Amino acid sequence: MHALKRHNGAAVTFTSSGLDLRLGERTVWSQPSPLRVQGLGADRRTAWVEGAYSDIAADGDGFLATGRLDLPDGSRVRFEDRWGADGDGFRLRRTATVERAGDGRGFLSAFELISSSPASLETVEPFMPALMYGDNRRLPPGAIGGAALRRAGVTDVLVREDAMPAPLVAARRPDGASVALIHADPRGGTVLADTTDLTGHTLVNRAFDFASLGFRETDGRLRLALWFPGTEGGAARVHFDWGKRRFRPGVWRGRYHPLVEGLSQSYECVIALDRHEAFPPFLRWAWRAAFDVLDPPLVEHDLAAVEAAIVGHLSAMVEERPDGAVGVPFLVDADTGRVDDGFYGLGFCGRNEAVALHLLRIGHRAGNARYLEQGRKILDFWTSRTGPGFTPVAYRPDQTRFGGQDWFIHQRANVPPPPEGEAASLRELAEGHLGCLRAWAVERARGVEHPGWLAWCRGFGDWLLSQQRPSGGFPRWWRLNGDVLDPSDTGTFNAIPFLCELAAAVGDRRLVESAVRAGDVLWSDPATRGIFRGGTIDNPDVIDKEAASLSLEAFLALHDATGDRRWLDAARVAADVTESWMYLWNVPMPADADPDALDWKPGASTVGFQAVAIGGGGGDEYLAFNPGEFARLAARTGDAHYRRVAQILLHNTKAMLALPGRAFDLRGPGWQQEHWSLTLNRGCGAHRAWLPWVTVCHLAGIAAMADEGGRRPFRTIEGQEACGGAK
């Protein structure tokens, strides 16, 4: 019997019946038939063929295992599997070659692991970055692996790897035994026929150079699977549009290589094994295993040039209206400069308060009187035209009126929208007032007082305290008359940084006590730790990236305010989940695509790009907001991994930002469109619009890592502390 062993008690043993994965003395996963091929016949029907190795021999520090499979159409595929040790687990380097071609149309090969005891997605904690986080019953009903698809009989969850920030599938059993299967050399190559297939056709092409990963349930056992090339099912996306994602049960998006003599597949996977007492440390372990394997490269940018370009662009976007309104429009075409939606918004995507903050911050440093004037006028407009307390979150200059957002209607929530069609969210309200508070601090540090700005923030703080539920949570949405519209408390994290920073500004301990109660809502139940929902308010109340990143900011604010170690521990969990939305590998654009027809240009690295919400689809560069939070964690915990994440978020997120000498096909330096897809419609977005948050996130991240004044000192990434404050 041949075996490979690791220091943590993990072992893989090769027997005449296949292979076993062991932790200590116990087999936890196995595979009696390591060789698997799915053939696509001339009649377009598929059939699986599987088998064991025919020969295993020593090969350096590992083993070479070989075998052949004969397909029903007369084809033969030869396997060479080279096994070796890798970290806490094992690396498989596979080559599958067509030795003889029959009359079949195509094939894919697969590597799968089978649970050693009965299991299903309901009895383990699954993890697939941006797709599944722990108990799959917490997924939205229509998500891949969600309740609706499970009820429809879907037992296979295979997802193409370009929908994953890391090509990783992992599971933790109730006894703590944990396994991670990682595609170690993702290349992602494809062509337009694949990425523009929105209805789920079966395609055969040797250019397909991507895998799919996921879970399968067969005969009462759970399988972890890697298929190459990346066929997707048993619920595949059959239409792609932001706001109209659909996963139809029973649909397979088949992808195969042709059965041509001499055609060879090659791919590598790493299998890691260990034990973990809970989901958060399991997620950290699995994600970092993938991080170490993929080793994401840093793509540096000249940050001074970036800041100069985007603040100049931002200043040029400021409008001054005859009625005294001053602000930045919400939606502007990044190609033509056409204003498609001209309202001025607070928080979330509108970010007028943050526009003012950064104009003031840079205006002081650069001695730029225009920036200072614009920043002050924006905040004077809001604080003088809206009273303290509950405030509107949007101003429509074409109608000369304040109001709310219609995001609530778009997000398809389970409560009816208000008759007036507009509402105000906790996120918009809290971020709007927090930005004003930080701008007040920037000005005060320069000897400029704005008592009206502070009074506006204090009034909102008093109102916010009145809205806190007995449980400690805050509602998600209000009608414009101040009545609660959506009582869901999943977005409670939005209130915490504002409460903590207002407490520091005015010396009111009630605000810190309120923030701690809010934090307890997010952290007191061990069953929900690592599950962050409700960040993006134009989506349903679902698991998403921004919920994790906003929770990270909230927990660090509580640690700043109280010094309580539990909030640092909570911040680490939120950071681990946050970074799991960040791509660790480069997804190339379709080889036959016209670069002029793509929004994401060939050659620009996708490392650092992030998915948005559960379900796959679109992504953006939102985490450009957060290098400061990761740098602070690195300094406070001594964990250098967080510093590396901070560097990627600081630099790589500028990949598609137009700069001098690199404007792409956008209007000019400083412009960037909001989002793109790396899966279906790869390289394109649902629109080419710029929104204020797109620029603000870059300025905020750079500010958090810069050595300059603000509400408290900022330090560099290499220093002992890097305080994120300018959001």
ZAMARGU-4260 file (C-alpha; in steps of 0.2 Angstrom, whole numbers, plus 5000, padded with zeros to 4 digits):
<rodrens>
0) 5000/5000/5000 | 5007/5017/4995 | 5004/5032/5006 | 5008/5051/5008 | 5007/5059/5025
5) 5007/5076/5032 | 5012/5083/5049 | 4993/5086/5055 | 4989/5068/5053 | 4982/5069/5036
10) 4986/5055/5024 | 4981/5049/5007 | 4983/5030/5004 | 4982/5021/4988 | 4975/5004/4987
15) 4969/4992/4974 | 4951/4999/4976 | 4956/5017/4974 | 4962/5030/4987 | 4957/5035/5004
20) 4959/5052/5013 | 4962/5050/5032 | 4964/5061/5047 | 4972/5051/5060 | 4966/5033/5060
25) 4949/5038/5052 | 4945/5038/5033 | 4935/5054/5030 | 4934/5055/5011 | 4938/5041/4998
30) 4937/5038/4979 | 4937/5020/4973 | 4937/5026/4955 | 4949/5040/4954 | 4948/5040/4935
35) 4932/5047/4928 | 4926/5053/4910 | 4910/5059/4904 | 4908/5055/4886 | 4897/5065/4874
40) 4890/5053/4861 | 4886/5057/4842 | 4868/5057/4848 | 4872/5070/4861 | 4868/5059/4875
45) 4881/5058/4890 | 4888/5043/4899 | 4900/5041/4913 | 4915/5029/4913 | 4925/5027/4928
50) 4939/5016/4935 | 4954/5013/4947 | 4972/5015/4943 | 4981/5001/4934 | 4998/5005/4941
55) 5006/5015/4955 | 5024/5018/4956 | 5036/5029/4966 | 5040/5046/4958 | 5052/5056/4967
60) 5044/5061/4984 | 5027/5056/4978 | 5019/5043/4966 | 5014/5041/4948 | 4997/5033/4946
65) 4991/5028/4928 | 4976/5020/4920 | 4965/5020/4905 | 4946/5021/4902 | 4937/5015/4886
70) 4922/5025/4881 | 4906/5017/4874 | 4910/5026/4857 | 4926/5017/4855 | 4937/5031/4862
75) 4951/5028/4874 | 4958/5040/4887 | 4974/5038/4896 | 4978/5046/4913 | 4994/5050/4921
80) 4991/5057/4939 | 5006/5063/4949 | 5003/5064/4968 | 5014/5073/4980 | 5013/5082/4997
85) 5008/5101/4998 | 5005/5111/5014 | 4992/5102/5025 | 4987/5091/5010 | 4991/5084/4993
90) 4993/5090/4975 | 4987/5080/4960 | 4995/5084/4943 | 4984/5076/4930 | 4986/5073/4912
95) 4972/5065/4902 | 4976/5061/4884 | 4965/5054/4870 | 4974/5038/4864 | 4961/5033/4852
100) 4946/5043/4845 | 4930/5034/4842 | 4914/5042/4835 | 4909/5052/4850 | 4908/5071/4850
105) 4917/5075/4866 | 4923/5072/4883 | 4927/5079/4900 | 4937/5071/4914 | 4933/5073/4933
110) 4941/5071/4950 | 4929/5068/4964 | 4930/5064/4982 | 4916/5054/4991 | 4911/5056/5010
115) 4915/5041/5020 | 4898/5041/5028 | 4881/5046/5023 | 4880/5065/5020 | 4872/5079/5011
120) 4873/5098/5009 | 4861/5099/5024 | 4873/5089/5035 | 4889/5098/5032 | 4894/5116/5031
125) 4899/5120/5013 | 4910/5134/5007 | 4912/5140/4989 | 4918/5158/4988 | 4904/5170/4983
130) 4892/5156/4982 | 4890/5146/4998 | 4894/5150/5016 | 4890/5137/5029 | 4872/5131/5032
135) 4865/5131/5014 | 4848/5134/5021 | 4853/5152/5024 | 4855/5154/5005 | 4842/5164/4995
140) 4829/5152/4989 | 4834/5154/4971 | 4853/5153/4973 | 4864/5139/4967 | 4861/5126/4981
145) 4847/5136/4988 | 4830/5129/4995 | 4819/5132/4980 | 4831/5122/4968 | 4834/5109/4981
150) 4815/5106/4982 | 4815/5105/4963 | 4826/5090/4965 | 4843/5098/4961 | 4857/5087/4969
155) 4871/5093/4959 | 4879/5110/4961 | 4893/5112/4948 | 4898/5130/4945 | 4911/5136/4932
160) 4926/5143/4941 | 4926/5160/4933 | 4911/5163/4944 | 4922/5160/4959 | 4935/5172/4967
165) 4945/5156/4970 | 4942/5139/4962 | 4938/5131/4978 | 4925/5119/4986 | 4926/5114/5004
170) 4915/5106/5017 | 4916/5104/5036 | 4908/5089/5044 | 4899/5089/5061 | 4914/5081/5069
175) 4925/5095/5063 | 4934/5085/5049 | 4937/5098/5035 | 4942/5095/5017 | 4946/5108/5003
180) 4948/5104/4985 | 4957/5118/4975 | 4960/5120/4956 | 4978/5125/4958 | 4982/5131/4941
185) 4966/5140/4934 | 4969/5147/4917 | 4951/5152/4912 | 4953/5152/4893 | 4938/5152/4883
190) 4929/5160/4867 | 4914/5170/4864 | 4903/5155/4859 | 4904/5150/4877 | 4903/5167/4886
195) 4888/5173/4876 | 4878/5157/4878 | 4864/5163/4889 | 4852/5148/4887 | 4862/5133/4891
200) 4868/5125/4875 | 4880/5110/4874 | 4897/5115/4866 | 4912/5106/4861 | 4929/5116/4859
205) 4947/5113/4862 | 4949/5131/4868 | 4939/5128/4884 | 4952/5129/4897 | 4942/5131/4913
210) 4935/5119/4926 | 4919/5118/4936 | 4919/5114/4955 | 4905/5109/4967 | 4895/5096/4976
215) 4886/5081/4970 | 4874/5069/4980 | 4874/5051/4975 | 4868/5036/4984 | 4866/5045/5000
220) 4884/5051/5000 | 4891/5069/4996 | 4905/5072/4983 | 4917/5086/4981 | 4920/5088/4962
225) 4931/5096/4949 | 4926/5094/4931 | 4937/5099/4916 | 4932/5108/4905 | 4919/5116/4916
230) 4901/5109/4913 | 4889/5118/4924 | 4873/5111/4932 | 4861/5104/4938 | 4854/5122/4939
235) 4862/5133/4926 | 4860/5151/4923 | 4849/5153/4908 | 4848/5172/4907 | 4860/5185/4913
240) 4855/5203/4918 | 4858/5212/4934 | 4841/5210/4944 | 4836/5195/4933 | 4847/5181/4937
245) 4839/5164/4935 | 4845/5147/4939 | 4834/5134/4930 | 4833/5117/4938 | 4838/5102/4926
250) 4848/5113/4915 | 4866/5109/4911 | 4878/5120/4902 | 4888/5106/4894 | 4906/5110/4890
255) 4917/5097/4882 | 4934/5094/4873 | 4933/5085/4856 | 4938/5067/4855 | 4953/5069/4844
260) 4968/5057/4845 | 4982/5066/4854 | 4972/5079/4862 | 4978/5081/4880 | 4970/5089/4895
265) 4981/5095/4910 | 4976/5102/4927 | 4981/5102/4945 | 4972/5101/4961 | 4976/5103/4979
270) 4967/5093/4993 | 4969/5100/5010 | 4963/5091/5026 | 4962/5096/5044 | 4949/5098/5059
275) 4940/5114/5064 | 4928/5117/5079 | 4917/5130/5070 | 4913/5137/5053 | 4924/5153/5054
280) 4941/5145/5057 | 4936/5132/5044 | 4933/5146/5031 | 4949/5155/5036 | 4959/5139/5034
285) 4951/5134/5017 | 4952/5152/5010 | 4970/5154/5015 | 4975/5137/5008 | 4968/5143/4991
290) 4977/5160/4993 | 4994/5151/4996 | 4991/5140/4982 | 4986/5153/4969 | 4998/5166/4976
295) 4989/5182/4969 | 5002/5194/4962 | 5002/5213/4966 | 5000/5225/4952 | 5006/5241/4958
300) 5000/5258/4953 | 5006/5276/4955 | 4994/5281/4969 | 4999/5299/4968 | 4994/5299/4950
305) 4978/5290/4953 | 4973/5302/4967 | 4976/5317/4956 | 4967/5310/4941 | 4951/5305/4951
310) 4950/5320/4962 | 4951/5332/4947 | 4938/5321/4939 | 4927/5322/4954 | 4928/5341/4956
315) 4923/5342/4938 | 4907/5332/4941 | 4901/5344/4955 | 4885/5354/4949 | 4879/5371/4956
320) 4861/5374/4953 | 4852/5391/4952 | 4841/5386/4967 | 4857/5384/4978 | 4858/5365/4976
325) 4876/5358/4975 | 4880/5340/4972 | 4886/5326/4960 | 4874/5317/4949 | 4870/5299/4952
330) 4872/5290/4936 | 4883/5297/4921 | 4889/5287/4906 | 4907/5284/4907 | 4910/5285/4888
335) 4900/5300/4883 | 4898/5310/4899 | 4879/5310/4897 | 4869/5312/4914 | 4857/5297/4914
340) 4850/5300/4932 | 4854/5317/4939 | 4848/5316/4957 | 4861/5319/4972 | 4861/5305/4984
345) 4868/5302/5002 | 4877/5286/5006 | 4878/5269/4996 | 4880/5273/4978 | 4876/5292/4979
350) 4890/5297/4992 | 4888/5316/4990 | 4894/5317/5008 | 4910/5307/5004 | 4913/5318/4989
355) 4913/5333/5000 | 4924/5324/5013 | 4938/5320/5000 | 4937/5337/4992 | 4940/5345/5009
360) 4954/5333/5014 | 4963/5335/4998 | 4959/5353/4996 | 4968/5357/5013 | 4983/5346/5008
365) 4985/5354/4991 | 4980/5371/4995 | 4966/5370/4982 | 4953/5383/4986 | 4941/5376/4973
370) 4940/5359/4981 | 4937/5367/4998 | 4923/5378/4992 | 4915/5364/4983 | 4916/5352/4998
375) 4909/5365/5010 | 4895/5370/4998 | 4889/5352/4996 | 4888/5349/5015 | 4880/5367/5018
380) 4867/5362/5006 | 4862/5346/5015 | 4863/5353/5033 | 4854/5369/5029 | 4840/5362/5019
385) 4836/5346/5029 | 4832/5347/5047 | 4841/5336/5061 | 4834/5319/5064 | 4827/5308/5051
390) 4832/5316/5034 | 4829/5313/5016 | 4843/5304/5007 | 4840/5311/4989 | 4838/5327/4981
395) 4831/5328/4963 | 4836/5345/4955 | 4825/5343/4940 | 4810/5343/4953 | 4818/5354/4966
400) 4813/5342/4980 | 4821/5330/4993 | 4815/5312/4994 | 4821/5295/4995 | 4827/5280/4984
405) 4817/5268/4974 | 4830/5254/4978 | 4818/5246/4989 | 4806/5242/4974 | 4821/5235/4965
410) 4827/5224/4979 | 4812/5212/4978 | 4810/5211/4997 | 4796/5202/5006 | 4787/5217/5012
415) 4777/5228/5001 | 4785/5244/4994 | 4778/5261/5000 | 4764/5269/4991 | 4775/5284/4987
420) 4788/5272/4978 | 4803/5279/4988 | 4811/5275/5005 | 4826/5279/5015 | 4838/5265/5021
425) 4848/5264/5037 | 4864/5262/5026 | 4861/5279/5016 | 4856/5288/5032 | 4871/5282/5042
430) 4884/5284/5029 | 4877/5301/5024 | 4879/5307/5042 | 4895/5298/5045 | 4903/5307/5030
435) 4897/5324/5036 | 4904/5320/5054 | 4921/5316/5047 | 4921/5331/5036 | 4917/5342/5051
440) 4933/5334/5060 | 4944/5337/5045 | 4939/5355/5045 | 4940/5357/5064 | 4958/5350/5063
445) 4962/5365/5052 | 4954/5378/5063 | 4937/5379/5053 | 4922/5377/5063 | 4905/5371/5056
450) 4893/5370/5071 | 4878/5367/5059 | 4886/5351/5052 | 4889/5344/5070 | 4871/5349/5075
455) 4865/5340/5060 | 4874/5324/5065 | 4869/5325/5083 | 4851/5327/5078 | 4852/5311/5068
460) 4861/5302/5082 | 4847/5306/5094 | 4834/5300/5081 | 4844/5284/5078 | 4844/5280/5097
465) 4825/5281/5096 | 4824/5268/5082 | 4834/5255/5091 | 4824/5239/5094 | 4824/5231/5112
470) 4835/5217/5104 | 4848/5230/5100 | 4845/5230/5081 | 4840/5243/5069 | 4827/5243/5055
475) 4833/5241/5037 | 4821/5254/5029 | 4809/5268/5033 | 4796/5277/5024 | 4799/5295/5020
480) 4787/5300/5035 | 4799/5291/5047 | 4788/5275/5049 | 4797/5259/5049 | 4795/5250/5032
485) 4807/5235/5034 | 4810/5229/5052 | 4824/5217/5046 | 4839/5220/5058 | 4852/5212/5046
490) 4859/5229/5041 | 4862/5234/5059 | 4881/5235/5056 | 4878/5252/5046 | 4874/5261/5062
495) 4889/5256/5072 | 4903/5267/5065 | 4893/5283/5066 | 4887/5280/5084 | 4905/5277/5089
500) 4913/5292/5080 | 4899/5303/5086 | 4902/5297/5104 | 4920/5302/5102 | 4916/5319/5095
505) 4903/5324/5108 | 4907/5313/5123 | 4890/5305/5124 | 4892/5287/5131 | 4875/5283/5127
510) 4880/5281/5109 | 4894/5269/5113 | 4882/5259/5124 | 4870/5258/5109 | 4884/5253/5097
515) 4889/5239/5109 | 4871/5233/5109 | 4870/5233/5090 | 4886/5224/5089 | 4879/5210/5101
520) 4865/5208/5088 | 4878/5204/5075 | 4889/5193/5085 | 4880/5185/5100 | 4873/5170/5091
525) 4887/5157/5087 | 4876/5150/5073 | 4876/5165/5063 | 4895/5170/5065 | 4902/5171/5048
530) 4885/5174/5040 | 4884/5192/5034 | 4868/5198/5025 | 4860/5214/5019 | 4874/5225/5013
535) 4869/5230/4995 | 4852/5238/4997 | 4847/5236/4979 | 4848/5217/4981 | 4837/5206/4992
540) 4842/5204/5010 | 4855/5191/5006 | 4873/5186/5009 | 4884/5198/5000 | 4902/5206/5001
545) 4897/5223/5007 | 4888/5216/5022 | 4905/5207/5027 | 4915/5223/5024 | 4903/5235/5033
550) 4903/5222/5048 | 4922/5223/5047 | 4921/5242/5049 | 4908/5241/5063 | 4918/5228/5073
555) 4934/5239/5072 | 4925/5254/5077 | 4919/5245/5092 | 4936/5239/5096 | 4942/5257/5095
560) 4928/5263/5106 | 4929/5250/5119 | 4946/5241/5118 | 4936/5224/5120 | 4946/5210/5112
565) 4930/5201/5107 | 4927/5215/5094 | 4944/5212/5087 | 4940/5193/5085 | 4924/5198/5077
570) 4933/5209/5065 | 4945/5195/5060 | 4930/5184/5055 | 4922/5198/5045 | 4939/5201/5037
575) 4941/5183/5032 | 4923/5183/5024 | 4926/5199/5016 | 4942/5194/5007 | 4934/5178/5001
580) 4924/5189/4988 | 4941/5195/4980 | 4948/5186/4965 | 4964/5178/4968 | 4967/5173/4950
585) 4967/5181/4933 | 4952/5177/4922 | 4957/5181/4903 | 4945/5189/4891 | 4938/5178/4877
590) 4952/5174/4865 | 4942/5179/4849 | 4933/5194/4857 | 4936/5212/4849 | 4944/5222/4863
595) 4934/5237/4857 | 4918/5227/4861 | 4924/5223/4879 | 4922/5234/4894 | 4936/5225/4903
600) 4951/5226/4892 | 4962/5211/4888 | 4978/5211/4898 | 4971/5220/4913 | 4973/5208/4928
605) 4957/5203/4937 | 4966/5199/4953 | 4958/5210/4967 | 4941/5211/4957 | 4927/5206/4968
610) 4910/5197/4966 | 4895/5207/4973 | 4882/5195/4980 | 4877/5176/4982 | 4873/5169/4965
615) 4887/5173/4954 | 4886/5186/4940 | 4893/5204/4941 | 4907/5211/4951 | 4916/5227/4955
620) 4930/5235/4964 | 4921/5240/4980 | 4934/5234/4992 | 4945/5248/4986 | 4937/5256/5001
625) 4945/5244/5013 | 4964/5242/5013 | 4965/5252/5029 | 4954/5240/5038 | 4965/5225/5033
630) 4981/5235/5037 | 4974/5239/5054 | 4970/5221/5057 | 4988/5216/5052 | 4995/5229/5064
635) 4984/5223/5079 | 4985/5205/5077 | 5002/5203/5070 | 4995/5193/5055 | 5005/5198/5040
640) 4992/5189/5028 | 4980/5204/5031 | 4994/5216/5025 | 4995/5207/5009 | 4977/5208/5006
645) 4978/5227/5010 | 4991/5229/4997 | 4981/5220/4983 | 4965/5231/4988 | 4975/5246/4987
650) 4983/5243/4970 | 4975/5230/4960 | 4958/5238/4961 | 4964/5251/4949 | 4965/5239/4935
655) 4951/5247/4924 | 4952/5265/4931 | 4956/5277/4917 | 4972/5286/4920 | 4983/5298/4910
660) 4991/5288/4896 | 4978/5274/4899 | 4961/5280/4896 | 4955/5264/4888 | 4939/5269/4879
665) 4932/5280/4893 | 4929/5298/4893 | 4946/5303/4901 | 4957/5301/4916 | 4947/5298/4932
670) 4933/5289/4924 | 4928/5271/4928 | 4912/5261/4925 | 4904/5253/4939 | 4904/5234/4936
675) 4908/5220/4924 | 4905/5201/4923 | 4919/5188/4922 | 4907/5173/4919 | 4893/5175/4906
680) 4895/5190/4895 | 4913/5190/4901 | 4921/5207/4900 | 4905/5217/4899 | 4894/5226/4911
685) 4875/5229/4911 | 4879/5247/4908 | 4894/5258/4906 | 4889/5271/4919 | 4900/5279/4932
690) 4892/5283/4950 | 4900/5293/4964 | 4904/5278/4974 | 4916/5272/4961 | 4928/5287/4963
695) 4925/5288/4982 | 4931/5271/4985 | 4948/5274/4978 | 4950/5290/4987 | 4945/5282/5003
700) 4957/5268/5002 | 4971/5279/4997 | 4967/5291/5012 | 4967/5276/5024 | 4984/5271/5019
705) 4992/5289/5018 | 5002/5298/5031 | 4991/5313/5033 | 4979/5322/5045 | 4961/5318/5047
710) 4950/5312/5061 | 4965/5303/5068 | 4982/5300/5062 | 4984/5289/5046 | 5000/5278/5045
715) 5008/5269/5031 | 5005/5250/5027 | 5022/5246/5034 | 5019/5256/5051 | 5012/5250/5067
720) 4994/5256/5064 | 4985/5261/5048 | 4968/5268/5053 | 4954/5268/5040 | 4944/5283/5042
725) 4940/5292/5026 | 4925/5283/5020
</rodrens>
